[in-house]
Amino acid sequence: MVRSLDDVDRSLLQALTRDGRAPVRALARDLALGDSTVSARLRRLRDSGALAAVRVEVDPAAFGRPIQAVVRVRLRHDVTCATYERRLRGIPAVLSALVLLGDADIEVRVACRSMDDLELAVATLRDAGADTTCTQIVTRTVTGLGQALLAEKRTK
């Protein structure tokens, strides 16, 4: 269970969102804390689940995939989300996916080499078990979001 975060935890998480590779020493210096205090806090944040992961985010264009799209998928009645998720792992164009409640079952983010490649990726998503799809091309990605969550005042 995630424990309540205090202001120091929030500041530490904010620093990590700015630079997930920051060494403990730099974090400690920036937050005016001791190295051992920062290490202990990071361990507690990981153990509690508040710090779920620090991830690498790659630019798909650097891999020759400049076209991104979001594909909303409604699954066929005979395909479960778990089965579809397993199938997504084998599709190179797939960057991420969200399981949804509502009109669509899954939203899949893809990166493609060309419009023809996007058409093939959507066809592959259909073949993997989609009943219907709705594709939207991404024009740009908004970065730096999530800071407001960390800055939100605690309620008692």
C-alpha positions in Angstrom: 0.0 0.0 0.0 1.3 3.5 -0.9 1.9 5.5 2.3 1.1 9.2 2.6 3.8 11.4 1.0 5.3 14.3 2.8 6.8 17.4 1.3 10.3 15.9 1.2 9.0 12.8 -0.7 7.2 15.0 -3.1 10.3 17.2 -3.7 12.4 14.0 -4.3 9.9 12.7 -6.8 9.7 16.0 -8.6 13.5 16.0 -8.9 13.4 12.5 -10.3 10.8 13.5 -12.9 13.1 16.2 -14.1 16.1 13.9 -14.2 15.5 10.2 -13.5 19.3 9.5 -13.8 20.2 12.0 -11.1 22.7 10.4 -8.6 21.8 10.3 -4.9 24.5 12.8 -4.1 23.1 15.4 -6.5 19.5 14.8 -5.2 20.8 15.2 -1.7 22.6 18.4 -2.5 19.6 19.9 -4.4 17.2 19.0 -1.5 19.7 20.0 1.3 19.5 16.5 2.7 22.1 13.8 3.6 23.0 11.1 1.1 21.8 8.4 3.5 18.5 10.2 4.0 17.8 10.4 0.3 18.8 6.7 -0.2 16.5 5.7 2.6 13.6 7.8 1.2 14.1 6.4 -2.3 14.0 2.8 -0.9 10.8 3.6 1.1 9.2 5.2 -2.0 10.1 2.1 -4.1 9.0 -0.4 -1.4 5.7 1.4 -0.9 4.9 1.6 -4.6 4.9 5.4 -4.7 7.9 5.3 -7.0 6.8 2.6 -9.4 9.7 2.9 -11.9 12.2 5.2 -13.4 12.1 4.6 -17.2 14.0 5.4 -20.3 11.9 7.1 -22.9 13.2 6.8 -26.4 12.3 9.0 -29.4 10.8 6.6 -32.0 12.1 8.9 -34.8 15.6 8.0 -33.8 14.7 4.5 -34.8 13.3 5.5 -38.2 9.7 5.7 -36.9 8.7 9.4 -37.1 4.9 8.8 -37.5 3.0 8.2 -34.3 -0.6 7.3 -33.9 -3.1 6.4 -31.2 -5.3 3.5 -32.1 -8.5 2.9 -30.0 -9.4 -0.8 -30.2 -12.7 -2.6 -29.5 -11.9 -6.3 -29.1 -13.7 -9.1 -30.7 -16.0 -10.9 -28.2 -13.8 -14.0 -28.3 -10.6 -12.1 -27.4 -9.7 -11.2 -23.8 -7.6 -8.2 -22.8 -4.9 -10.5 -21.4 -4.7 -12.3 -24.7 -4.6 -9.1 -26.7 -1.9 -7.6 -24.4 0.3 -10.7 -25.0 -0.1 -10.2 -28.8 0.8 -6.5 -28.6 4.2 -7.4 -27.1 5.2 -9.0 -30.4 4.3 -6.0 -32.6 7.4 -3.8 -33.1 5.3 -0.7 -33.9 3.6 -0.8 -30.5 5.0 1.7 -27.9 2.4 1.5 -25.2 -1.1 0.6 -24.4 -3.9 1.5 -21.9 -6.7 -0.9 -21.0 -9.9 1.2 -20.9 -13.5 1.1 -19.7 -15.9 2.7 -22.1 -16.4 2.7 -25.9 -12.9 1.2 -26.5 -11.2 -1.7 -24.7 -7.6 -0.7 -25.3 -5.8 2.4 -26.6 -2.5 1.5 -28.4 0.2 4.0 -29.2 2.2 3.1 -32.3 5.3 4.5 -34.1 5.7 3.8 -37.8 8.1 4.4 -40.6 5.6 5.7 -43.1 1.8 6.0 -43.7 2.0 2.6 -45.4 3.7 1.2 -42.3 0.9 2.8 -40.2 -1.7 1.1 -42.3 0.1 -2.2 -41.9 0.3 -1.7 -38.1 -3.4 -1.0 -37.8 -4.1 -4.1 -39.9 -1.9 -6.1 -37.6 -3.8 -4.8 -34.6 -7.0 -5.9 -36.2 -5.6 -9.3 -37.0 -4.5 -9.7 -33.4 -8.2 -9.6 -32.2 -9.7 -6.1 -32.8 -13.3 -5.9 -33.8 -13.0 -2.2 -34.6 -10.3 0.4 -34.6 -10.2 4.2 -34.6 -6.8 5.7 -35.5 -5.7 9.2 -34.8 -2.3 10.6 -35.9 -0.2 12.3 -33.2 1.0 15.8 -34.2 3.2 16.3 -31.1 3.7 14.9 -27.6 3.1 17.1 -24.6 6.0 16.6 -22.1 6.5 17.6 -18.5 3.1 16.6 -17.3 2.5 15.1 -13.9 4.2 17.9 -11.9 0.8 19.2 -10.7 0.1 15.9 -9.1 3.3 16.1 -7.1 2.6 19.8 -6.2 -1.0 19.1 -5.1 -1.5 20.0 -1.5 -2.2 17.1 0.8 -5.7 16.9 2.3 -6.3 15.4 5.7 
